[in-house]
Amino acid sequence: TGNTMIYIKNTRRNTWEREEQMRQYKTVIYGIGISANYDICKALNLSMISEDDSKGLKDNMLLTVKVNSNDIKQEYGIIKGDGNRYYYNMPGCSYTIKKNAIDVCCSDSSIFLETFLNVPLSIYVLLNKLGVILHCSSVCKDEKVYAFSGKKGVGKSSILQTFLKLDDLGYDFYSDDTIRLKTDDSNQCYPSIPIIKLVDYKHSDNDKSLYCNSAGKYFVPVQNGVFKSQYFCAYELQKVLFLNNRSSKLQRRELNNNNVIVPLLCNNISGYSQLPEELKEECIVQVKSMEAKFSCEIISFVDNKITMEENIKEIFGCAT
């Protein structure tokens, strides 16, 4: 009996030690406090966050990453599992997404770093009814956010990079690729991480360790990779500008019809085209709950760098 008691005690201690190890690394993404066994901040050259920083976060999750794992599933795509969970599988990486936790098995950590911020967290946010992940670049001013959304290759990154060079407008970087829109009777949002992805990046000897994804984009830390206040406290989404194809002159059209706005927003949710029908329906429910809480506009910029700067100044040089 004594040996049995010692075994139980050691088992509990081992479980406690494993849980402590899991919680060793802290970060915040989309306003969600993440406790992980993998150091995302170190991998992407970001500043660490403290226990005090994450204490006020309402939403939290556990992340377990297994690298060089043999548990990668071969059935690719998004699959609904037993109970309240989903699997997202791709070559070299498998995600198990569930209530308040994500487990990852990957052949290489670079696959995890390249994919985690988008479809896996989009599924997680929908599953946990935390809003939606909108595919967009964005800037902020006076705690108000302006997002540029649209199909791949339409110019979201180009507009963001051009925008950030116009210091006299007073707008700051908010998020490079995605934001989380909350849907709890507010128009609040959170950014992803303080990273901007750049293709033509001339790095110095000091930053040769920057992560570069398979598309040749470097993950460049913004403002030294420091998680500032907007990563912990939601800002107000003021406007979403849907980017249309480039044109010979600036064109703008305000959107007031929800029958147009809802499909536009849904189609720009991260991973929307891959989602199973029940998650697509959840997208529609979440988006409809945000109706009329922020303005939307379709816009076509001129396909010319100098003229684009003039277009941005015309739109944002005064109150938007």
C-alpha positions in Angstrom: 0.0 0.0 0.0 2.9 2.3 0.8 4.4 1.8 -2.6 1.0 2.6 -4.2 0.8 5.8 -2.3 4.3 6.9 -3.3 3.4 6.1 -7.0 0.3 8.3 -6.8 2.2 11.1 -5.2 4.9 10.9 -7.9 2.3 10.8 -10.6 0.7 13.9 -9.4 4.1 15.6 -9.1 5.0 14.6 -12.6 1.7 16.0 -13.9 2.2 19.2 -12.0 5.8 19.5 -13.4 4.5 18.9 -16.9 1.8 21.6 -16.5 4.4 24.1 -15.2 6.6 23.3 -18.2 3.7 24.0 -20.5 3.2 27.3 -18.9 6.8 28.3 -19.1 6.5 30.6 -22.2 3.9 33.4 -22.3 2.7 35.5 -25.2 -0.4 37.4 -26.3 -2.0 37.0 -29.8 -5.3 38.6 -30.7 -5.8 39.7 -27.1 -5.6 36.0 -26.0 -3.1 35.1 -23.4 -1.1 32.0 -24.5 0.8 29.7 -22.2 3.0 27.4 -24.2 5.8 24.9 -24.1 7.4 26.6 -27.2 8.9 30.0 -27.1 7.2 31.9 -30.0 8.7 35.2 -28.9 12.3 33.9 -29.1 11.7 32.3 -32.4 10.4 35.5 -33.9 12.7 38.0 -32.1 9.9 39.5 -30.0 10.1 40.9 -26.5 8.9 38.7 -23.7 5.8 39.5 -21.8 5.5 39.3 -18.0 3.0 37.7 -15.8 1.7 41.1 -14.8 1.1 42.0 -18.5 -1.1 39.0 -19.0 -3.0 39.1 -15.8 -5.8 41.3 -17.1 -6.5 39.2 -20.2 -10.0 37.7 -20.1 -9.3 35.1 -22.8 -6.6 32.5 -22.3 -5.4 29.3 -23.9 -2.8 26.5 -23.6 -0.6 25.7 -26.5 1.4 22.5 -26.8 3.9 22.1 -29.7 5.6 18.8 -30.5 8.4 19.2 -33.0 9.9 16.3 -35.0 6.7 14.4 -34.2 5.5 11.2 -35.8 1.9 12.0 -35.0 1.2 14.1 -38.1 -2.1 13.0 -39.7 -2.2 12.3 -43.4 -5.8 13.3 -44.0 -5.4 17.0 -45.0 -7.9 19.8 -44.5 -10.2 20.8 -41.7 -12.0 17.8 -40.0 -14.5 17.8 -37.3 -13.6 15.5 -34.5 -15.4 13.9 -31.6 -16.9 16.3 -29.2 -16.1 20.0 -29.3 -12.9 19.9 -31.4 -11.5 20.2 -34.9 -8.4 18.9 -36.7 -6.5 21.0 -39.2 -3.9 19.0 -41.1 -1.4 19.9 -43.8 1.8 18.4 -45.1 4.3 18.4 -42.1 1.8 19.7 -39.5 -1.3 18.7 -37.6 -3.4 20.9 -35.3 -5.9 19.7 -32.7 -8.1 22.7 -31.9 -10.4 22.5 -28.8 -11.9 24.5 -26.0 -9.2 26.7 -24.5 -6.3 24.8 -26.1 -4.5 23.9 -29.3 -2.1 20.9 -29.7 0.4 20.9 -32.6 2.5 18.1 -34.1 4.9 19.3 -36.7 7.9 18.0 -38.6 9.6 21.4 -38.3 8.9 24.5 -36.2 9.0 26.7 -39.3 5.7 25.1 -40.5 4.1 25.9 -37.2 5.4 29.5 -37.2 4.1 30.0 -40.8 0.6 28.7 -40.2 -0.4 29.2 -36.6 -1.6 32.9 -36.8 -4.1 32.3 -39.5 -6.4 29.3 -40.1 -5.7 27.4 -36.8 -6.4 30.5 -34.6 -9.3 31.4 -36.9 -10.9 28.0 -36.1 -10.1 28.4 -32.4 -11.7 31.9 -32.2 -14.9 30.6 -33.9 -15.0 27.5 -31.8 -14.7 29.5 -28.6 -17.1 32.2 -29.8 -14.4 34.9 -29.4 -15.3 36.7 -32.7 -13.6 36.3 -36.1 -10.1 36.7 -37.5 -10.3 39.2 -40.4 -7.6 39.1 -43.1 -6.4 42.7 -43.3 -3.6 45.1 -42.7 -4.3 48.0 -40.3 -3.2 51.2 -38.8 -4.4 53.1 -35.7 -4.7 56.6 -34.3 -6.2 57.7 -30.9 -7.1 54.0 -30.2 -9.2 53.8 -33.4 -8.4 51.2 -36.0 -8.6 51.5 -39.8 -8.4 48.1 -41.6 -7.5 47.4 -45.3 -9.1 44.1 -46.4 -9.3 42.3 -49.7 -8.3 39.3 -51.8 -4.7 38.1 -51.9 -2.4 40.3 -54.0 -4.8 43.3 -54.0 -2.2 45.5 -52.2 -2.9 45.3 -48.5 0.8 45.1 -47.6 1.8 47.8 -50.1 -0.7 50.2 -48.7 0.4 49.5 -45.1 4.0 50.1 -45.9 3.3 53.3 -47.9 1.0 54.5 -45.1 3.7 54.0 -42.4 6.1 56.2 -44.3 3.8 59.2 -44.0 4.7 60.3 -40.5 2.9 63.6 -40.8 -0.5 61.8 -40.7 0.1 60.6 -37.2 -1.1 57.0 -37.7 0.8 54.0 -36.2 1.2 50.4 -37.2 -1.5 48.2 -35.8 -1.3 44.8 -37.5 0.3 43.4 -40.6 -2.0 40.6 -41.8 -4.9 39.9 -39.4 -6.9 41.3 -36.5 -9.5 39.7 -34.2 -12.9 41.4 -34.3 -14.8 40.9 -31.1 -18.5 40.3 -31.4 -19.8 40.9 -27.9 -21.9 44.0 -28.6 -18.9 46.1 -29.4 -16.7 47.1 -32.3 -13.5 46.3 -30.5 -10.5 44.5 -32.0 -7.1 43.2 -31.2 -3.9 42.9 -33.4 -1.9 39.7 -33.9 1.8 40.2 -33.0 4.3 43.1 -33.5 5.6 41.8 -36.8 5.5 43.1 -40.4 6.3 40.8 -43.3 8.6 42.2 -45.9 9.9 40.6 -49.1 12.6 43.2 -50.1 14.2 43.4 -46.7 17.9 44.4 -46.4 18.9 43.0 -43.0 22.0 43.9 -41.1 24.4 41.5 -39.3 22.4 42.0 -36.2 19.2 40.6 -37.5 20.2 37.8 -39.8 18.3 35.4 -37.5 15.0 36.8 -38.6 12.5 34.2 -39.6 11.7 34.0 -43.3 8.7 32.0 -44.5 8.3 29.8 -47.6 7.0 32.8 -49.6 10.3 34.7 -49.0 8.8 37.1 -46.5 10.9 38.2 -43.5 9.1 38.5 -40.2 10.5 41.9 -39.1 9.7 43.0 -35.5 8.0 46.4 -35.3 9.1 48.8 -32.6 11.7 46.3 -31.4 9.1 43.6 -31.1 7.6 45.1 -28.0 4.0 44.2 -27.1 2.5 47.6 -26.4 -0.9 48.5 -24.9 -3.0 47.6 -27.9 -2.0 44.0 -27.6 -3.6 43.8 -24.1 -6.5 46.4 -24.4 -8.9 46.3 -27.3 -9.1 49.3 -29.6 -12.2 50.5 -31.5 -12.6 49.4 -35.1 -13.6 52.6 -36.9 -13.7 51.5 -40.6 -13.0 48.6 -42.9 -11.8 49.6 -46.4 -12.3 46.7 -48.9 -9.6 47.1 -51.6 -10.8 46.7 -55.1 -8.5 46.3 -58.2 -6.2 49.2 -58.9 -7.6 52.0 -61.1 -6.4 55.1 -63.0 -7.9 57.3 -60.3 -9.0 57.1 -56.7 -12.5 55.6 -56.4 -14.5 55.3 -53.1 -17.9 53.9 -52.4 -19.5 53.8 -48.9 -21.3 50.6 -48.1 -24.6 50.7 -46.2 -26.3 47.4 -47.3 -25.7 44.6 -44.9 -26.6 42.1 -47.7 -23.3 43.3 -49.3 -21.2 43.9 -46.1 -21.8 40.5 -44.5 -20.6 38.4 -47.4 -17.6 40.7 -47.9 -16.5 40.4 -44.3 -17.1 36.6 -44.3 -15.1 36.1 -47.5 -12.2 37.9 -45.9 -12.2 35.9 -42.6 -9.0 33.9 -42.4 -9.4 30.4 -43.9 -13.1 31.0 -44.7 -13.1 29.1 -48.0 -11.6 26.0 -46.2 -14.1 26.0 -43.3 -16.7 23.3 -43.0 -20.3 24.5 -43.3 -21.1 24.7 -39.6 -18.1 27.1 -39.1 -19.1 29.1 -42.1 -22.5 29.5 -40.5 -20.8 30.6 -37.3 -18.9 33.2 -39.2 -22.2 34.6 -40.5 -23.7 34.6 -37.0 -20.7 36.4 -35.6 -20.5 39.0 -38.4 -24.2 39.8 -38.3 -23.8 40.6 -34.6 -21.4 43.4 -35.6 -23.8 45.1 -38.0 -23.6 48.9 -38.1 -20.9 49.0 -35.4 -18.3 50.3 -37.8 -18.4 51.7 -41.3 -17.3 49.9 -44.5 -16.1 51.3 -47.8 -15.0 49.8 -51.2 -11.9 51.7 -52.5 -9.6 51.5 -55.5 -6.2 53.1 -55.2 -4.1 54.3 -58.1 -1.4 51.8 -59.1 1.5 54.2 -58.7 3.6 54.7 -55.5 3.6 58.5 -55.5 -0.1 58.8 -56.4 -0.9 56.2 -53.8 0.7 58.4 -51.2 -1.4 61.3 -52.4 -4.6 59.1 -52.3 -3.8 58.1 -48.7 -3.3 61.7 -47.7 -6.5 62.7 -49.4 -8.5 60.0 -47.4 -6.7 60.2 -44.1 -5.4 63.7 -44.0 -8.6 64.8 -42.3 -11.1 63.1 -40.0 -12.1 59.7 -41.6 
